[in-house]
Amino acid sequence: MGPRSDTRARLSAIFSLRIKDVRFGEGPGNSTLVRFNEEAKGLKGAENHEVIVKPSEAFLQNYITREHPDPDQP
């Protein structure tokens, strides 16, 4: 599982995500929320769209904290 299967979003929307678009523990039941990058081009309606990504929460947390080349960059 990954963010794409959780959100059913287009790859362009997933690739446009920034660290600041992922908010851990801010959704219902302490879930993770993702708000698609409103500055990205060609999202076809995904702008300002917010989704809960419970299944891929651990994947996102691991990527941001351990694998992302610059985790302090919002």
N, C-alpha and C positions, 0 to 999 in steps of 0.2 A: 504494500500500500504506500501511496505517496500523496502529496498535496493535490496532484491532478485528479486522482480518483475520488478524493474527499470533496473537492469543489466542483468537479465536472467542468472546470474552466478550460478555455483554449490554452495551448502552450504559450502563446504570446502573453497572456495574462499571468501565467505562472512565472515565466521568465522575467516579467517586469517587477516582481515583488522585491521589496527592500526589507531589511531587517526591521525597520520601524513599522512595516505593514503587518507584522506578526506580533500578536499580543497574547502572551501566555497568561492563563488564569483570569482573563477578563470577561469571559463569556459565561453563559448559564452553567451552573454547576462547576465553576472553576475551569471551564474548557478554554481552548485556545481559539482566538478569533483572527481571521485574516481579512484585511481590507485591501482590495486591489488598488494599485497605484493610479491615482487620478491623473497623474502627469504623463502616463504612458500613452503612446499613440496606437490606434487601431484595436482597442479592446472590445469594440462592438457591444457596448452596453454594460461592460463589467465595471466601469468607473463607479466609484463609491459603493460598490457591492461588497457586502460583508458576509462571511460565512464562518461556520464553526468547523474546525478540522480536528476532531477528536481522534480518529484512527491514526493519523500521521503526526500527531503531537510529539511523540518521542523522536521520530525521524527529524523533524524540524529543530527540536531542541538540541539534538546531537550535532546536526550539521552546523548550526549557528555557533555553538560553543566550542566544538572540536575541529571542524573541517573548514569553515569559512575563512578565506584568506585575511579578512579584516573585520572580525566580529564587533568591533567598537564603532564601525561606520554605520550610521543609521540608514 
